């Protein structure tokens, strides 16, 4: 198992992982699968803004991915991120989500972000349990915030502090400017958390 930065060439396999979350569940609130072009633009725009996107790869197949993005567009959000993780249906139970999130959160901390948030559908008990196990705390609940698959959905914001929130915060470092050796150590540690098939 290899955990590494995502590339545009991974988009097809990442979309295949994402598809069931869009089409068959309320884990994602999209109701139509984005095109390869739109998904590639999302990846590229986040990477251009300095955010990490990571994949878990085994024998050339992408089994999961995790990423960070801006929580909001205005400048006051410069020190906070939103995080997400998706694992292929046939690769669950192997620790991939924990490994990918572990690497992602370690990188965000190294970049200098103050905190991160995960947006979780409250009825998604597996995601709620996963985020709590990763150390996230429920920060807010928005009742009837969305509608999908014939039902209204409550949205929970889960919060994880990464670094002290200084009153004179330094700008986070772009993922592209981080020390490759430090990243390698983070990836190796995360890979050790995965279990064989």
N, C-alpha and C positions, 0 to 999 in steps of 0.2 A: 504494500500500500504506500502510495506517495501522496503527500499533501504539498501543493504548489500553487503559485498564482495562476488564476484563470487566464486563458487566451481566447482571442476571437474564434480560433479554430475549435474551441470547446462548445461553442454556442448550440450546435445541433443536439449534442448529448445532454447539455444542461436543460434545453427545452423539453426533451423527452422525459427528464426527471420531473420537471415543473408541471407538465400537462395534467397528470391525475389530480394534483392539488387545485388546478384551475377548473377542470371539467367535472370532477366527482366529489369535491369536498368544499367546506367553508374555511379551510386553512388559509387559502388566498381569496381575496375578495374580487379578483378579476373573474369575469365570467366567460371571456373569450381568450384563447391562447394567443399571445403576441406572435407576430411574424419573426422570422430569424433576423430580419433587418432591424426591427424595433428592439428586440432583445439585445442584439449586438450593440445598438446605440446606447442602451441602458448601461451595459457593461463598460463601453468605451467612455461614456460621460462620467461615470463614477471614478474610473481609473484616472482620467484626465484631471479630476478634482482631487486626486490624492488618496482615494479610498481603496482598501483592499477587497478583492474578490478572490476566493480560494476554491480549489477543487480537490476532491479525493479521487485519485486515479489508481486503477489496478489493471495491469496487462492491457493498457490502452483504452480502457473503458472508464468513463466518469461515473462514479457511484454516488456522489453528493457534492453540494457546493454551499458556500456561505459567503455573505457579503455585508459590507457596511455602506451606508449612504447618508446623505444629509437628513436630519430630522425635519428641518424646515428651511425654506429658501432665504429668509431674512438673515442679516449679518449676526444677529444675536445668537443664532444656532451654530456658530462656527466651532464651538467646543463640544458639541453633542452629536451623536450619530444614532441612526436606526440600524438594527442588525436583523438578519434573517438567515435561516438555514433550511435546506431541503435535501432529503436523502431518497434515493431510488427505493421503490417499494420492495424489491427483492434483496436489498442490502441493509434493511433495518435490523436492529438488534446486534450490530457488530461494533457499536461505539463510534460510528462515523460522525454522528451529530455532535457528540461530546468532543471528539478530536478536532473537527472543523471549527466549532465555536471556541474551543480552548485556544487554538492558534489565532483565530480572528481577534479575540478579546486581548490576548497578549500583545498582538501587533498594535491594536488601537491604543492600548496603554503606553506602549513604547512611542507611538506617534505623539502622545501628549493630550489626548482627548480627556475631558473631565468625566463624562458619563455617557452611557449608551442606553437606548430604549428598544424593547421588542414589543411589537403590536400583536396581540394574541386574541383570537376569537375565544371568548370565555367558555363556550361549549366544547372547545378542543382540549379535552382533559389531558391528552398525551403531551401537547405543547405546554400547557400550564405546568404539569409535573416536571417536564424537562427544564424549563426556565428556572423554576424554583431550585431544582437540583444543581443548576449552574450558578446559583447565588443571586439570581434576580429577585427583586421585591416588587409586589404589586403596588403601583403608584396611583392608579386611577382606573375607574370603570365607567364606560360610556354606554348607557342603556340604549338599545335599539338604534345603534349607530350605523348599521348596514342591513341590507336585504339580499339574500341569495338562496337559491334552491327552495323557494317557497316559504322562507321563514326569516323573521327579524333576528338580528345578531347583536349581542353585546360585545363591545371591544374593550379589552384590558390593556393598559400600558404597564409593562414591566421594566423596572429600572435597575441598573447596575452601575455603581460608582467605579471609575477607573483610576482617577488621579485626584488629588486635592484640588478643590475649586478656588484658586487664588483670585484675589481682587485685581491682580495685574497678570492675567493669563497670557502665556506665550502662544503664538500661533502653532497649531499642530503641524508636525513634519509630514510632508507628502510620503505616502507609501513608497514611491519610486526613489526616494532619497535615503531610505533606511539602509543600515549596514547589512550587506548580504550574509555575512557570517552570523550575525545575530538572528536573522530570519531563518537561516539554515538550522540553527539550534532550536528555534521555536517549532519548525516543521518536524524535526526529528522527535522532539518530545511529544508532539501531537500524534505522530504516526505510531508511537509506542502505546497509545491508548486504544488503538483499534484491535479488533479480534478477528481471527481467520474465519473464513466462510464455513 
